[in-house]
């Protein structure tokens, strides 16, 4: 696995999120895909699915953005966290929310 060198998803320093990591020699799945047979592809997809399942099984005490160490910042309930994320990510979301209730 590559080592994470720096990450920032806050938009505080720059108007974008970033993730810098070390490089590992090899080929990406997309470039190898055309050369793999059906059995190899099935094995690779099974392995990726297992890894994603393990990631999705990690429990968190509440919902919200994660810090660089994987801790939940300002944790809250699911609906409140989702609404706050929508306000940050969707331009004009606050105006549409209030005008659609009238």
C-alpha positions as CSV (number, residue, x, y, z in Angstrom):
1,X,0.0,0.0,0.0
2,X,1.2,3.5,-0.7
3,X,2.1,5.7,2.2
4,X,-0.1,8.8,2.7
5,X,2.1,11.9,2.8
6,X,-0.5,14.7,3.1
7,X,-4.3,15.0,2.9
8,X,-6.7,17.9,3.3
9,X,-10.4,17.8,2.6
10,X,-11.4,20.9,4.5
11,X,-10.9,23.5,1.7
12,X,-9.3,25.8,4.3
13,X,-5.9,26.2,2.6
14,X,-6.9,25.7,-1.0
15,X,-10.2,25.6,-3.0
16,X,-9.8,21.9,-3.6
17,X,-9.3,18.6,-1.7
18,X,-6.0,16.7,-2.1
19,X,-4.3,13.5,-1.2
20,X,-0.6,13.0,-1.8
21,X,0.8,9.5,-1.5
22,X,4.0,7.6,-2.4
23,X,4.2,5.7,-5.7
24,X,4.2,1.9,-5.9
25,X,5.5,0.3,-9.1
26,X,3.0,-1.8,-11.0
27,X,0.1,-1.5,-13.3
28,X,-3.4,-0.1,-12.6
29,X,-6.4,-2.4,-12.9
30,X,-7.7,-0.5,-15.9
31,X,-4.6,-1.0,-18.0
32,X,-4.4,-4.7,-17.1
33,X,-8.1,-5.5,-17.6
34,X,-8.0,-6.2,-21.4
35,X,-5.2,-8.8,-20.9
36,X,-7.0,-10.8,-18.1
37,X,-9.2,-13.9,-18.7
38,X,-12.6,-14.3,-17.2
39,X,-11.4,-16.4,-14.2
40,X,-8.7,-13.9,-13.3
41,X,-11.2,-11.0,-13.5
42,X,-13.7,-12.8,-11.3
43,X,-11.0,-13.5,-8.7
44,X,-9.8,-9.8,-8.8
45,X,-13.4,-8.5,-8.5
46,X,-14.1,-10.9,-5.6
47,X,-10.9,-9.7,-3.8
48,X,-11.9,-6.0,-4.4
49,X,-15.4,-6.7,-3.2
50,X,-14.1,-8.3,0.0
51,X,-11.8,-5.3,0.6
52,X,-14.7,-2.8,0.1
53,X,-16.9,-4.9,2.4
54,X,-14.3,-4.8,5.1
55,X,-14.0,-1.0,4.8
56,X,-17.8,-0.6,4.9
57,X,-17.9,-2.7,8.1
58,X,-15.8,-0.2,10.1
59,X,-18.0,1.2,12.8
60,X,-18.1,4.9,13.7
61,X,-19.7,6.3,16.8
62,X,-21.5,9.0,14.8
63,X,-21.7,10.5,11.3
64,X,-19.7,13.4,9.9
65,X,-16.4,14.3,8.1
66,X,-13.3,12.4,9.0
67,X,-10.0,14.0,10.1
68,X,-6.6,12.8,8.8
69,X,-6.5,10.1,11.6
70,X,-9.9,8.7,10.7
71,X,-11.8,10.2,13.6
72,X,-15.2,11.8,13.1
73,X,-15.2,15.6,13.4
74,X,-18.3,17.2,15.0
75,X,-20.2,13.9,15.0
76,X,-23.9,14.0,14.8
77,X,-26.9,11.8,13.6
78,X,-27.1,10.7,10.0
79,X,-29.7,13.1,8.7
80,X,-28.1,16.2,10.3
81,X,-24.6,15.2,8.9
82,X,-26.1,14.6,5.4
83,X,-27.9,18.0,5.4
84,X,-24.7,19.7,6.5
85,X,-22.7,18.0,3.8
86,X,-25.3,19.0,1.1
87,X,-25.1,22.6,2.3
88,X,-21.3,22.6,1.8
89,X,-21.2,20.6,-1.5
90,X,-24.3,21.7,-3.5
91,X,-24.3,25.3,-4.6
92,X,-27.5,27.1,-3.6
93,X,-28.8,24.1,-1.6
94,X,-30.0,26.3,1.3
95,X,-32.1,28.4,-1.0
96,X,-33.7,25.4,-2.7
97,X,-34.5,23.8,0.7
98,X,-36.4,26.8,2.0
99,X,-38.1,27.7,-1.2
100,X,-39.4,24.2,-1.9
101,X,-41.3,24.1,1.4
102,X,-43.6,27.0,0.6
